């Protein structure tokens, strides 16, 4: 091995010895290796169509790119390891190389960047290299281990599923005036948002507020074994389908059940369906950073439709008008459009997802009620409702937006009366005035219940015209309720 002037072995000598800089576009630096990066190192994977197709896996280390050739590429399944042949170190400049290596030269053929990013070292010695990659295609833990001579193996580790995750939310808005080909369209499902954590056949359902609701929907437990992967994290909606349409009213009795016996009985009477519209982790590989279009492709390959779970369709953005017309004709709440290039943003209400409703709808917080009279004596007459809005200095106030006295069944009224009774308080929780005709007889309550209403329009004063009760939303945090439409 050659040495530099200081006597240090020249780690690029083998690389330079195989290449003629006058005949190849590859970088062939004359000087010593580069300066080691003091922070996170660079990794790159290059697809190389040489005599045999392979992928070159390179990790920056001590001023060079330590390199392995992977004949079968980077493994996706943690249960399957791939051969990794250790090759000569490459210069740091090679991390950005793409081009055609001429015929007759070492490694002749086209080279393209397949993925690149940074990585963290967990372990590095002469027999084992353990890293965490942060790329666009590759994320998570990988291990390379020596098996003899230049032969190594590469293994993808299975990261554990997170304990919980705040789902990404759609903002209210309108369709873009142009460029619909950059969007996908889905129906808006009127149900309970739920993340489905599947690990070695076991299913855990978690609501938008982080509550474990697995026992509430026992008929979905079989989804854990129906998915042909050991570990998956889905985002989706739990719905009751009646004639192919979501029926939120029919779902109401299912939402508040904690008794296993009652849940099993209701599962037979009013079965639910889980509609998976996104996949966020697969066999230890986090997917949130991938574009929505790529996640949809993975979702459709992973989700095996069953009697109680399915992957609902996604339509091209150019078909928006037709999909909206179909949603109206079939009594759907509306549609959601999603940018095909958008990443998943946990907990964010993002403009990359937009909900286009067929009717005006809003989640609101119950802050009080007027006692019922006549045939509603002893029950609720109407609910006093509001939403939170940021005020001066960032303070969030609860603003009155109307009262709702229609849309209830007798069962709804009895349930709401029972739930609101222990929440009574002596004064109004609203940060602002309430019309006297509603404030004087009002029974005030702690603002802990969220309901969904539909209505005709907003007034300039921020009040709803003709709101009607749709259902209780115990899957939503009152603090998250803001004006959306």
C-alpha positions in Angstrom: 0.0 0.0 0.0 1.3 3.5 -0.9 1.7 6.2 1.8 1.5 9.9 1.8 4.4 12.2 2.8 3.5 11.8 6.5 3.7 8.0 6.2 -0.1 7.5 6.5 -1.4 4.7 4.2 -3.1 6.2 1.1 -6.6 4.8 1.3 -7.4 5.9 -2.2 -4.4 4.2 -3.8 -6.4 1.1 -4.9 -9.2 3.4 -6.3 -6.7 5.5 -8.4 -4.9 2.4 -9.6 -8.1 1.1 -11.3 -9.0 4.4 -13.1 -7.5 6.6 -15.7 -8.8 10.2 -15.1 -8.3 10.9 -18.8 -10.7 8.1 -19.8 -13.5 8.2 -17.1 -15.8 10.9 -15.9 -15.5 9.6 -12.3 -13.7 11.9 -9.9 -10.1 10.8 -9.4 -8.5 13.2 -7.0 -4.7 13.3 -7.0 -4.4 14.4 -3.3 -5.0 12.5 -0.1 -8.5 11.7 1.3 -10.8 14.5 2.4 -11.2 15.9 5.9 -13.5 13.8 8.1 -16.9 15.3 8.7 -17.2 16.3 12.4 -20.9 15.7 12.6 -23.3 13.2 10.8 -21.6 11.4 7.9 -22.9 11.1 4.4 -24.3 7.9 2.9 -25.1 7.2 -0.7 -26.5 4.3 -2.7 -25.7 4.3 -6.5 -27.4 2.0 -9.0 -24.7 0.7 -11.2 -25.4 -1.1 -14.5 -22.0 -2.6 -14.9 -21.3 -6.1 -16.3 -23.9 -7.1 -13.7 -26.5 -4.8 -12.2 -25.7 -4.0 -8.5 -26.1 -1.2 -6.0 -23.1 0.5 -4.4 -23.6 1.3 -0.7 -21.2 3.9 0.6 -20.6 5.4 4.0 -18.4 8.4 4.7 -15.7 7.5 7.2 -12.3 9.1 7.9 -12.3 11.2 4.8 -13.3 8.5 2.3 -16.4 6.6 1.2 -16.2 3.0 2.6 -18.0 0.9 0.0 -19.8 -2.3 -0.6 -21.4 -3.7 -3.8 -24.9 -5.2 -3.2 -25.9 -7.6 -6.1 -29.5 -7.7 -4.9 -29.7 -4.2 -3.5 -30.6 -3.0 0.0 -32.9 -5.6 1.7 -36.5 -4.4 2.5 -37.5 -7.4 4.6 -35.7 -7.7 8.0 -36.0 -11.5 7.7 -33.8 -11.6 4.5 -30.1 -10.6 4.4 -28.4 -9.6 1.2 -24.8 -10.1 0.1 -22.5 -7.1 0.4 -19.1 -7.4 -1.2 -16.5 -5.0 0.3 -14.8 -3.0 -2.4 -12.1 -0.3 -2.5 -12.6 3.0 -0.7 -13.9 5.8 -2.9 -13.2 9.6 -2.6 -15.8 11.8 -1.0 -16.4 13.5 -4.4 -17.9 10.2 -5.6 -21.0 10.8 -3.4 -22.5 13.1 -6.0 -21.4 11.1 -9.1 -23.8 10.2 -11.8 -22.7 9.3 -15.4 -21.6 6.8 -17.9 -18.3 4.9 -17.3 -16.9 4.2 -20.8 -16.7 0.7 -22.2 -13.4 -0.9 -21.5 -12.9 1.0 -18.3 -13.2 -0.5 -14.8 -17.0 -0.7 -13.8 -18.1 0.3 -17.3 -21.8 1.3 -17.5 -24.2 4.0 -16.2 -24.3 5.1 -12.6 -27.2 6.9 -11.1 -28.0 8.1 -7.6 -30.6 5.8 -6.0 -30.6 7.4 -2.5 -28.5 9.7 -0.4 -28.6 11.3 3.0 -26.9 11.3 6.4 -26.3 8.5 8.9 -25.4 7.9 12.6 -22.9 5.3 13.7 -23.9 2.9 16.5 -21.0 0.6 16.1 -18.0 0.3 13.7 -15.2 -2.2 13.8 -13.5 -4.6 11.4 -16.3 -7.2 11.6 -19.5 -5.2 12.1 -20.9 -1.8 11.1 -24.2 -0.7 12.6 -25.8 2.6 11.5 -29.0 4.5 11.3 -29.8 6.0 7.9 -31.7 9.2 7.2 -32.4 9.2 3.5 -35.4 9.7 1.2 -35.8 6.0 0.4 -33.8 4.4 3.2 -34.5 5.3 6.8 -33.9 3.3 10.0 -31.3 0.8 11.3 -28.9 -1.3 9.1 -26.1 -3.6 10.0 -23.3 -4.9 7.8 -21.3 -7.9 9.1 -18.3 -9.7 7.7 -18.7 -13.4 6.8 -15.3 -14.1 5.2 -12.8 -12.3 3.0 -14.5 -9.5 1.1 -17.9 -11.0 1.7 -20.2 -9.3 4.1 -24.0 -9.3 4.6 -26.3 -6.4 5.0 -29.4 -6.6 7.3 -32.2 -4.2 7.9 -33.3 -3.9 11.5 -36.9 -3.7 12.5 -37.5 -0.5 14.4 -40.2 -0.8 17.0 -43.6 0.8 16.3 -44.1 4.0 18.2 -46.3 3.9 21.3 -48.6 6.5 19.7 -48.6 9.1 16.9 -50.7 12.2 16.3 -52.4 11.8 12.9 -52.0 14.3 10.1 -55.0 16.5 9.6 -56.5 18.1 6.5 -57.2 21.9 6.3 -60.4 23.3 5.0 -60.0 24.9 1.7 -60.7 24.9 -2.0 -59.2 23.0 -4.9 -56.2 24.7 -6.7 -57.2 26.6 -9.8 -54.6 24.7 -11.9 -52.2 21.8 -11.5 -54.7 19.2 -10.4 -52.4 16.5 -11.9 -50.2 17.0 -8.8 -53.0 15.9 -6.5 -54.9 12.7 -5.6 -58.6 12.6 -4.5 -60.2 10.4 -1.9 -63.7 10.3 -0.5 -64.1 11.9 2.9 -65.2 9.2 5.3 -67.5 10.1 8.2 -66.3 8.0 11.0 -63.7 7.7 13.8 -60.1 8.4 12.9 -57.8 5.6 14.1 -54.2 4.5 13.7 -53.8 0.7 13.4 -50.6 -0.7 14.9 -49.9 -4.3 13.8 -47.0 -6.3 15.2 -46.7 -10.1 14.6 -50.4 -10.5 14.2 -51.6 -8.3 17.1 -53.7 -5.2 16.4 -53.8 -2.1 18.5 -56.2 0.7 17.5 -55.5 4.2 18.8 -57.8 7.1 18.5 -56.9 10.6 17.4 -56.6 11.6 21.0 -54.2 8.7 21.8 -56.8 6.5 23.5 -56.5 2.7 23.0 -59.8 1.7 21.4 -58.9 -1.9 20.4 -61.5 -3.5 22.8 -64.3 -1.3 21.4 -64.1 -2.9 18.0 -63.3 -6.6 18.5 -64.3 -7.6 15.0 -61.2 -5.8 13.6 -58.8 -7.9 15.6 -58.4 -10.3 12.6 -56.8 -7.6 10.5 -53.6 -8.3 12.4 -53.2 -11.7 10.8 -54.7 -10.7 7.4 -51.8 -8.3 6.6 -49.0 -10.2 5.0 -46.3 -8.3 6.9 -45.0 -8.7 10.4 -45.2 -5.0 11.3 -47.4 -2.3 9.9 -48.7 1.1 11.0 -51.8 2.3 9.1 -53.8 5.5 9.3 -57.4 5.3 8.5 -61.1 5.6 9.6 -63.5 3.3 11.4 -66.9 3.5 9.8 -70.3 1.8 9.6 -71.1 1.2 6.0 -74.8 1.0 5.0 -75.2 0.3 1.3 -71.6 1.3 0.7 -72.1 4.7 2.4 -70.7 5.7 5.8 -73.5 6.1 8.4 -72.1 8.2 11.3 -75.4 7.9 13.3 -75.2 4.1 13.2 -71.6 4.3 14.5 -72.6 6.4 17.6 -73.6 3.4 19.8 -70.2 1.8 19.0 -68.1 4.7 20.1 -68.6 4.7 23.8 -68.4 1.0 24.7 -65.8 -0.3 27.2 -67.4 -3.6 28.2 -65.9 -6.5 26.2 -69.3 -8.3 26.3 -71.2 -5.3 25.1 -68.6 -4.6 22.4 -68.9 -8.2 21.2 -72.7 -8.0 21.1 -72.7 -4.7 19.2 -70.0 -6.0 16.8 -72.6 -8.6 15.6 -75.4 -6.1 15.4 -73.6 -3.1 13.9 -70.3 -4.3 12.4 -67.7 -1.7 11.5 -65.1 -1.5 8.7 -61.6 -0.1 8.9 -60.7 2.0 5.9 -56.9 2.3 5.6 -55.9 5.4 3.5 -52.2 5.6 4.5 -49.3 3.5 5.7 -46.6 5.1 8.0 -44.3 2.2 8.9 -43.6 -1.2 7.3 -41.5 -3.9 8.8 -39.4 -1.4 10.8 -39.1 1.1 8.0 -40.6 4.6 8.7 -42.5 5.9 5.7 -43.7 9.3 6.8 -41.0 11.0 4.8 -41.9 9.4 1.5 -44.2 11.2 -1.0 -47.9 10.4 -0.6 -48.0 8.8 -4.1 -45.3 6.3 -3.0 -47.0 5.6 0.3 -50.3 4.9 -1.6 -48.5 2.3 -3.8 -47.1 0.6 -0.7 -50.5 0.7 1.0 -52.3 -0.9 -1.9 -49.6 -3.7 -2.0 -49.9 -4.3 1.8 -53.6 -4.0 2.6 -55.4 -7.2 1.8 -59.1 -6.3 1.7 -61.3 -8.4 4.0 -64.8 -8.4 5.3 -64.0 -5.7 7.9 -61.1 -3.8 6.4 -60.1 -2.4 3.0 -58.1 0.2 1.2 -60.5 2.7 -0.3 -59.8 4.1 -3.8 -57.7 7.1 -4.6 -58.5 8.9 -7.9 -56.3 11.2 -10.1 -56.7 14.9 -9.4 -58.0 15.6 -12.9 -61.1 13.6 -11.9 -62.0 15.9 -9.0 -65.3 17.1 -10.5 -66.5 13.6 -11.2 -65.4 12.4 -7.7 -67.2 15.3 -6.0 -70.3 14.6 -8.1 -70.2 11.0 -7.0 -69.7 11.9 -3.4 -72.8 14.2 -3.5 -74.9 11.5 -5.3 -73.9 8.9 -2.7 -74.5 11.1 0.3 -70.9 11.4 1.3 -69.6 14.3 3.4 -67.2 15.4 0.7 -63.7 14.7 -0.6 -60.1 15.1 0.5 -57.4 16.1 -2.0 -53.8 15.3 -1.2 -50.6 16.5 -2.9 -48.9 13.5 -4.5 -45.4 14.8 -3.5 -46.3 15.5 0.2 -44.8 13.9 3.2 -46.9 12.8 6.2 -46.8 15.5 8.9 -47.8 13.9 12.2 -50.1 16.2 14.3 -50.1 19.0 11.7 -53.1 20.5 9.9 -51.5 20.8 6.6 -52.4 22.5 3.3 -51.0 19.5 1.6 -54.3 17.8 2.5 -57.5 19.7 1.9 -61.0 18.7 2.7 -63.7 19.9 0.3 -67.1 19.4 2.0 -70.4 19.0 0.3 -72.2 20.7 3.2 -70.8 23.0 5.9 -69.8 21.1 8.9 -67.9 21.9 12.1 -66.7 20.3 15.3 -67.8 22.4 18.3 -67.4 22.3 22.0 -70.4 22.1 24.3 -70.2 24.7 27.0 -73.7 24.7 28.3 -77.4 23.9 27.6 -80.9 25.2 28.0 -83.1 22.8 30.0 -85.8 21.1 27.9 -89.5 21.8 28.3 -92.7 19.9 27.3 -91.8 16.5 25.9 -88.1 17.3 26.6 -88.7 18.1 30.3 -85.8 16.7 32.4 -83.6 16.5 29.3 -81.6 19.0 27.2 -83.5 21.6 25.2 -80.6 22.9 23.2 -76.8 23.0 23.4 -74.7 26.2 23.7 -71.6 25.6 21.5 -68.3 27.3 20.7 -64.8 26.9 19.3 -61.4 28.0 20.3 -59.6 30.9 18.7 -56.2 32.4 19.4 -56.4 35.8 21.1 -54.0 38.6 22.0 -50.6 37.4 23.1 -51.3 33.9 21.8 -54.1 33.2 24.4 -56.8 30.9 23.2 -60.4 31.8 24.1 -63.6 29.8 23.8 -66.0 31.8 21.6 -69.7 31.3 21.5 -71.0 30.4 18.0 -74.6 29.4 18.4 -77.0 26.9 19.9 -78.2 23.7 18.5 -81.6 22.2 19.3 -82.3 19.9 16.3 -81.0 16.7 14.9 -81.3 14.7 18.2 -83.0 11.4 18.7 -84.5 10.6 22.1 -81.5 8.3 22.7 -79.1 11.2 21.9 -80.9 13.5 24.4 -80.7 10.9 27.2 -77.0 10.2 26.5 -76.0 13.9 26.4 -78.0 14.7 29.5 -76.2 11.9 31.4 -72.8 13.0 30.1 -73.3 16.7 30.9 -74.8 16.3 34.4 -71.4 15.7 36.2 -69.8 18.6 34.2 -71.9 21.4 35.7 -70.2 24.6 36.8 -71.5 27.9 38.2 -70.3 30.3 35.5 -69.9 30.5 31.8 -66.7 29.0 30.3 -67.0 31.3 27.2 -64.5 34.1 26.8 -67.0 36.6 25.5 -70.7 37.4 25.6 -73.6 35.0 25.1 -77.0 36.3 23.9 -79.2 37.0 27.0 -82.1 34.8 25.8 -79.7 31.8 26.0 -77.5 32.9 28.9 -80.2 33.5 31.5 -81.6 30.0 31.6 -78.4 28.3 30.7 -76.8 25.4 32.7 -73.1 25.9 32.3 -70.7 22.9 31.9 -67.0 22.3 31.7 -66.1 22.4 28.0 -65.1 18.8 27.6 -67.5 17.3 25.1 -67.1 17.7 21.4 -69.9 17.3 18.9 -70.3 17.6 15.2 -72.9 19.8 13.6 -73.9 20.8 10.1 -75.3 24.3 9.3 -76.3 26.7 6.6 -73.7 29.4 6.8 -71.6 31.7 9.1 -72.7 35.2 10.1 -70.3 38.1 10.1 -70.3 37.9 13.9 -69.1 34.3 13.7 -72.4 32.6 14.5 -73.9 29.6 12.9 -77.2 29.7 11.0 -79.4 26.7 11.6 -76.9 24.2 13.1 -78.1 20.6 13.5 -76.6 17.9 15.7 -74.7 15.1 13.9 -73.1 13.2 16.7 -70.7 13.1 19.6 -67.0 13.2 18.8 -65.3 11.7 21.8 -62.3 10.8 19.5 -61.4 14.5 19.4 -59.7 16.8 22.0 -61.8 19.9 22.9 -58.6 22.0 22.9 -58.1 21.2 19.2 -61.5 22.5 18.1 -61.1 25.6 16.0 -63.2 27.2 13.3 -62.6 25.3 10.1 -65.1 26.6 7.5 
